Amino acid sequence: MKLQLNVYRPMQIGRYPAIVILYGGAWQRGSPNSNEEFSRYMAARGYCVVAIDYRHAPQYRFPAQLEDVEAALSYIKTHADEWEIDIDRIALMGRSAGAHLASLYAYRSTTVPVRAVVNYYGPNNLLRGYYDPPFPDPLNVRAILRDFLGGTPDQLGELYRQASPINYVKPNLPPSLLVYAGRDHIVEAKFGRSLYEQLRATGNRAVMLEIPWAEHAFDAVFNGVSNQLALYYTERFLAWALKSSDYTTSGSATPFMMGRKKLTRAIAGESARSLFFPQQDCQLPAIKATSLDFRLIKYAKKS
């Protein structure tokens, strides 16, 4: 089978920071074309955006997906000069299952260092997720985890722990932006809060943005109020992490976070229609977009 990646970059010749994006879909579906409007939007703002692919469960089980992320990052490193990427300024961003893989890669020892992680509603504690599923549970979270890992925690407890990003939290990790939805019945916001608290307790820079009225995959509606709010902070976080001279991996609030507590209180106390965010301009300038194969995987058939 072939795995592909999509590259979106500015038209102007230069050397750009990169955002590597992993799509969501319960580790079972999706493609690098997912949320393409966001990829094009960020490329138009001076980033090289690389949306990567990975093998899907249940046919291919963990750690196959993580191996594919590692292969994609190695491929990006090899082609960095060709794509005008500054290899020292890379951020990982994922949605749902993709956020799980992005966090897992970034928090473990990596072959290609990353400067920041953007986690949109990603599962981070698979053991707890299995024993504490959402209610209602529209997708059957336990079945998804069994398909992904190949069994239950009683059968594969150590694998569940190895596949959980929260178990790799330690000092000096890349800064993390965690964006979760208050009405999410697939990956509940309490998992994001737990990860945030552990990151902060170990001295890491992290910010948690919880959108009370939002549901899972809220950013599929690019111009919706929930995505506009998330995009506002995502842009500023990435600008700080990839373009600012103030970047560090530990310490107190980052400059882009100033005013977040005031804003969070406003969100908690007001309805969505009483908030105003300047709507992001969707009339994008021309960018370069390319789709490439980055991995060819051959499997021998069992006799």
MOSULVEN-V505310 format. One line per field, one symbol per residue. ss: DSSP state (H for helix, E for strand, C for the rest). burial: I if it has 9 or more other ideal C-beta (glycine too) atoms within 8 Angstrom, else O. A space follows every 10 residues. Layout:
ss->???
burial->???
This chain:
ss->CEEEEEEEEE CCCCCEEEEE EECCCCCCCC CCCCCHHHHH HHHCCCEEEE EECCCCCCCC CCCHHHHHHH HHHHHHHHCC CCCCEEEEEE EEEEECHHHH HHHHHHHCCC CCCCCEEEEE CCCCCHHHHH HCCCCCCCCC HHHHHHHHHC CCHHHHHHHH HHCCHHHHCC CCCCEEEEEE ECCCCCCCHH HHHHHHHHHH HCCECEEEEE ECCCCCCHHH CCCCHHHHHH HHHHHHHHHH HHHCCCCCCE CCCCHHHCCH HHHHHHHHHC CHHHCCCCCC CCCCCCEEEE EEEEEECCCC CCC
burial->OOIIIIIIII OOOOOIIIII IIIIIIIIOI OIOIIIOIII IIIIOOIIII IIIIIIIOOO IIOIIIOIII IIIIIIIOII OOIIIIIOII IIIIIIIIII IIIIIIIOOI OIOIIIIIII IIIIIIIOII OOIIOOIOOO IIOIIIIIII OOIOOIIOII IOIIIIOIIO OOIIIIIIII IIOIIIIOIO IIIIIIOIII OIOIIIIIII IOOIOIIIIO OIOIOIIIII IIIIIIIIII IIIIOOIOOO OOOIOIOOOI OOOIOIIOOO OOOOIOOOOI OOOIOOIIIO OOOIIOOOOO OOO
